[in-house]
Amino acid sequence: MKITAVEAIPYAIDYRVPMRFASGEVATAEHVLVRVHTDDGVVGTADAPPRPFTYGETQASVVAVVRDLFAPAAVGTSVLEREVVRARMHRTVGNPVAKAAVDMAMWDALGRTLGTSVSELLGGFTDRVRVSHMLGFHTPAEMVAEAEEMRDTHGITTYKVKVGRRPWRLDVDVVRALREGLGDDVELYVDGNRGWTPTEAAQALEAMSDLGLTYAEELCPADDVLGRRWLSEHSSLPQFADESVTTPAEVTRELLSGAAHGISIKTARSGFTTGQRVVGLCEGLGVEVVMGNQIDGQLGTVCTAAFGAAHELTSRRPAEASNFLAMSGDLLAESLTIEDGELRVPQGPGLGVELDEDALAHYRTDT
């Protein structure tokens, strides 16, 4: 089970409609496929979705750091030595998405070697996750129509509403239209991607206080220390942290400072090994979590679902696992499906999915 090579393959797949949020916009998934090869012929795979406006990583930087630093750190170790590889990679500051992809590819290789599902190796609590769908910046009528389509086609009844890109009163109008159009049976929560000031956030939350929101996510900049704490103290709506909690240390800081009441876990930035540290930390502190999405394709969504289904805490809330529906193509040989509002974890060794090599050859950008 010794690692003999680590590949980083850049590829690009267009979204049917650009994905918009307060901190940026993505029209094309310019991701990096990471492959871990072992001496017994097993290949573990994971996806790295760079987000330069969030973590500072680009497709080119992920390829370079994996090739020049993380591959040499991993080659020669066993796929069981995940802590060794983690420690070596963490000598390099930042680069969370690149580190996470190497980690998850090692887990996939381990599962394939043992003939066991990664989700079972991680904990095996259940075999599926409920799904939350993200609604981006469009007119109220368009967003209501999209939500209705997701409900009618896939049975999804939980929606994450992106806010913070435009004047907050317009966002309030959208959320109100969603509540009125969809009724009280659906769950709504808002995500500001750091787009509002604490004052704007407080005004918007007050204006939406009658709409039955579940919680609000990352409304203010991550470095607005006092403002975030003030908002959490004065809002009756739970505040969840996302971009501000990329490491277990940051999770501790946000929770103990009172700046957040809940945590978004994204396997695309934590991998499985660090992700389990965050789960344990939140469980010990009695804090709720949600499985977030990094605008993942199907491979990244499989990782989210596998991790979310593995633990009791992460399986309680709907996971953000539908963004792949907006992509014009994908790399998996067999597409994922969402039925009755749920995504089943693929069965089989490792992550339980196989790549379409012809699709990879078509979409890769390094040839």
N, C-alpha and C positions, 0 to 999 in steps of 0.2 A: 504493500500500500504506500510505497514511497512516491512522492511527487517528482516527476521528471521534467515537467515543463508547465508554464502558465502562459496562455495566449490572451491577447487583448485585441479584439476585432471590432473596428468602428463600423457602424452601419447607420442608415437613415431611412425612415419611413414617414411619409406625410400623414398628418391628421386631416380628416375630412373637413373639419372646421377648426380654426386655431383655438387653442386652449388659453383663455385669458384669466388673469388674476392680478391682484393689486401690485405684486412685485415684478410682474413680467408677462410675457406672452410666448407661447410655443406653437409654431406652425408645423414643425417637423421633429420627430423623435430622433435626435442625433445621439444615439446610445452607444454603449460599448459592450459587446458580448465577451465575457471572461470564461475561459476554459482551463480547468486544472486536469492535467494528464498524470496518470500513475503508471508504475512499472508493470502492472498486471493488465494494462490495456483499458482500464476504466477512465472515462472522461466525465468530470463534473462540470456543470454549467450554471452560470448566473448572469444577470443583467445589471449594468451600471448606467443609470440615467442621470447624466450631469445636469446640474442646475446652477449656472454661473451667477445668477442674481440671488441665490440663496446661500450656497456653500463655496462659491468661487471656483468650482471645478468646471472644466470644459471637456468636450470629447477628446481633444488632443492631449490635455493634461492627464486625463485618466489613462489613456493609452501609454503615455510616457512614464507615469509613475508606476504603473503595473509592470511594464517592460523593464524599466531600469532599476527599480527598488524592490517592489513587492515580489516579483517572480524570483529574483535571487534569494529573497528572504524565505521563500516557501520551498524551493527546489531542494530535495534531499531530506525533507522532513516527511513524516507519515501523515496521512489524512486524519489520524487520531490526535496529532499534535497541534490542535487548533490554538491552544493557549500560547504555544511557542511562536507560531506564526503571527498571532495577534500582537504579542509583545514586540516582535521584531518590526512589524508594520507601524506600531504606535511610536517608534522612535522618530518617524516622520510626522510632522505636525499637519493637522487637517486631513484633507482627502478622504472624507468619510465614505463617499459613494464608492470609490475605488477599493477601499479596505473592505467594505461590506460585500462587494461582489466576489472578491477572493475568498472571503470567509464562507459565503453561501455556496460557492462552487465546491469548496472542500467538503461541506456537509452533503452536497449532492453526490460527490464521489464516494463518500463514506457509506451513504445509504445504498448506492448501487453495488458497492463491494459486499455489503452485508445482506443484500437482497431485502432491505427494509425501507419503508417510507420515512422520509425525513421528518414528516409531521409526527409519526409515531416515535421516532428517536427523540424528538424535542419534548414529547409529553403525551401525545395521542389522546387529548381530552375528548374531541369529537371529530367528525369527518366532514364538516361543512361550516361555512360562515354565512350569516345574513349579510346582505349587501346594501351599502349606502351609495347613492349616485350624486356626483358633483354637478351643480348647475352654475354655468359661467355667466359672463356679462352680456346679456341680450335684453330685449325689451321684456316687460312683464308678460305680455301675451305669448312671446316666444318661449320664455322659460316655463310658463305653465304648460304649454303644449309639449315641451320636451319631457317634463315630469310625468305628464299623463301618458305619453308614449312609453316611458320606462315602466310605469305601473302596469299598463295594459299588456306590454310585450314580455316583460321580465318579472312582473310581480313585485317590483321594488316600491317600498313605501317609506323609505327614509332618504332625506335629501340634505346635502350640504350646500349651502348657498354662498357663493363667493361675493364678498362685499369689499369696500375700501378703495376701489379704483376710481370711483366717481363721487360726487357730493352725496353725503350720507342720506339725505332725504330721498334721493332716487333709489338707493338701496332699500330703504324702508318701504317704499312703494312696491318694489319687487316682492319683498317678503310678504307683505300684506296681500298682494295679488295671489301669491302661491297658497297662502292659508285659505283665502276665500275660494280659490279655484279648486283646490284639492280636498278641502274639508279638514275636520279635526282628527281624522284617522291616520294621517301621515305625520311623520316626525320631521321637524325642521331644525337645523342649527346653522349658524353663520360662521364664516371664516374670513378674517380680514387680511391675512397675509401681511400684517404689520402696516396696513395702509392708513389707519386712523390715528389721530392724537388721542390721548386719554379723554379729553373733553368731548371730542367728536364721538368717541365710542360711548361715553356715558349718555350723551344726548340721543344717539341712535338706539341704544338699548332701552332707554326710557320710552321712546316713541314706539318700540316694538314689544313693550311689556305685556300687552294684551294678546299676543300672537302665540303664546304657548311654546316658545323656543326651548330646546333641551339644554343647550349650552352655547357659548361663543368661543371661537378659537383664534388665538394670536391676533387680536385686534390692533395692538400697538407695537412699535418697534421693540426688538429684543433688548436693546441697550437702554431703553427708557425705564430705568430701574425704579425710580420713585413713582412715575406715572402708572406703570403696570401694577405696582403694589396698591396704589390708591384706587385704581379701577376695581381690582379684585375685592378690596375691602368695602367698596360702596355699591357694588352691583349684587343684586339678588340672583343673577344668573351665573352658574359656574363658568369659570374661565379656564380653558384648556390651552396648554402650551404646545407649540410645534417646532418652528424654526429655532426657538430659543433653547431647546432641550435635545441637542444632538449627541450628548454624551451623558453617562450616568452622573458625572459631577454637575453638569448643568441642570439635570433633573432635580438633584438635591438642592441646588441653589434656588431654583424657581419655587419649589414646594415649600422649603423651610423659610424663605423670605416672605411667603404669602402672596407671591405674584401670580400663582396658578393653583387651581384646584384639581386639575386633571392633566393627563399627558397623552400626546399622540405619539405612537410608536410606528416608525417606518423602517421596514427591513432594508429598504434601499440605502439607508444611511447608517444603520446599526448592524446589519447582518443578523445572523441568528445568535452568535455567541454573545455579543454586546447587548443584543435585544433581550436575551434572557436575564441579563443583569438588571436591565431597566424594569422588567416584569417583576423580578424579586423585590426590587427596591419599592416599587409602587404597591405591591401586595403587602409588604411589611408596614408601610405607612398608611394603608387603607385608602389608597387613591385609585380612582377610576382611570381607565385607559381606553383609547380608541385606536384601531389599526388604520393608519393613514395611508395615503397614496402619493407617489412621486410622479404622477402622470405616467404610470407604468404601462408597458405592453403586457402581453399575456404571460411571458416568462416571469416578469416582476410581480404580476398579480398572483401567480401560483405561489411565489415565495410569501407574499402577504397572507394568502389563505392558509398555507401550510403552517405558518407560525401562529396565526390567529386561532386556528382550530386546535392547536397543540396544548393550549393552556386555558384553564377555566376563566381567568381574569380577562384575557384578550378575546375570548369568545362571547362575552356577555353583550357587547354592543355590536351593531352592524359595522362591518369593515368596508372601507372605501376601496372597492374592488371592481369598478365598472369602467374606468377610463379607457381601457383597451377597446371598448366598443366604438370609440371615435377614431381609431386608426384605420388607414386605408389598406393595411396589410399586416402580416405578422410572420414570426419565425417558427412557430410551433407546427408540427405535422398535423395535429388534431386540435381544432379550436375549442376554447373554453365556452361554456354556456351558463347562463344565469336563468334559473327557473324557479318560480314561486318565491322570488326574492332571495334565493340562496345560491351560493356557489359551492359545489362539492369539491373537496380536495382530490386532485387526481390520484388514483391508486397505482401502485407499482413502486419499484425500488427508487430510492432517491426522491427527487421531486415528482416523479411519476409522469414526466412528459418527455417527448423526443422532438428534436429540431428537424425542420424541413431543410435539408442541405441545399436544395435548389433555391429555396427562398433566401437563405443566407447568402448564397453566391450572387443572387440578384441585388440584394439590398446593401451588401457590404461596400464600403467606400475606399478600401485600401488596395484595390486591384486595378 
